[in-house]
Every structure is written in structure tokens, then in C-alpha cells.
Amino acid sequence: MEVKVSSKIKKEIAEILEGYGYKNEKEFIEDALWRRILELKKIDFLVKTEKIRKAMRKKGVTEEEILRDFEKFRSLNK
């Protein structure tokens, strides 16, 4: 895949390369993309866990009950 970036972004990348020890533009861009992918996955995880939390609250399940069930399951599978 080939991506074209604006001259403004190219200038920013050039300034960052030396200061942060990147060998080249490709290395920096791959690192930046991986970091952004991880940020988006974290956001997705938080959204999903919030939906689960709301559903559990709606059903009246407490955090203590969930932790107790996890501990019971864990002790049975040792």
C-alpha cells in the first residue's frame, strides 16, 4: 500500500525522526499507525465493557457477585 501525505506532515515527520531515534519514515509511520490502532482498540474495548456493565446493572448483578463467580470458576479449574 502506498500512502501520500501532505508536505506539512512530511515536515513534521522529518523533525521527529532524528529526535526520537527512528531510522526512516517507514519505521515512524508504522509505529504511529500501530499506536493509533491500539488506541482505537482500547476505545472499542471500553465501549463494549460499558455496554456489558450497563446490561449487568440493569439485571441487578453486582460487581461482588461477578467477582465471586469468577473466583469460584477459577478455583474449580485449578
C-alpha positions, -999 to 999 in steps of 0.1 A, spaced: 0 0 0 13 34 -8 1 65 11 8 101 1 10 126 29 9 164 28 41 184 28 31 197 63 30 161 77 63 152 59 79 182 76 67 171 110 79 135 104 113 148 93 116 168 126 106 138 147 128 112 130 161 124 144 148 134 178 132 101 186 156 77 170 136 64 141 157 50 113 134 62 85 100 75 76 86 40 71 96 29 106 80 61 121 48 57 101 44 20 110 49 28 147 24 57 145 -2 35 128 3 7 154 -1 32 182 -33 45 166 -47 10 160 -41 2 197 -58 35 208 -89 26 187 -89 -10 200 -88 4 236 -117 27 228 -136 -2 213 -129 -23 244 -141 4 267 -173 9 248 -181 -28 248 -173 -32 285 -195 -2 293 -224 -18 274 -218 -50 294 -217 -31 327 -250 -14 319 -266 -46 310 -254 -63 342 -266 -34 363 -300 -35 345 -303 -72 355 -293 -63 391 -260 -82 391 -234 -66 414 -196 -64 409 -192 -85 440 -213 -113 426 -193 -113 394 -160 -114 412 -173 -142 435 -184 -162 404 -150 -157 387 -132 -169 418 -155 -199 421 -149 -208 385 -111 -203 389 -109 -225 419 -128 -253 402 -104 -252 372 -71 -254 391 
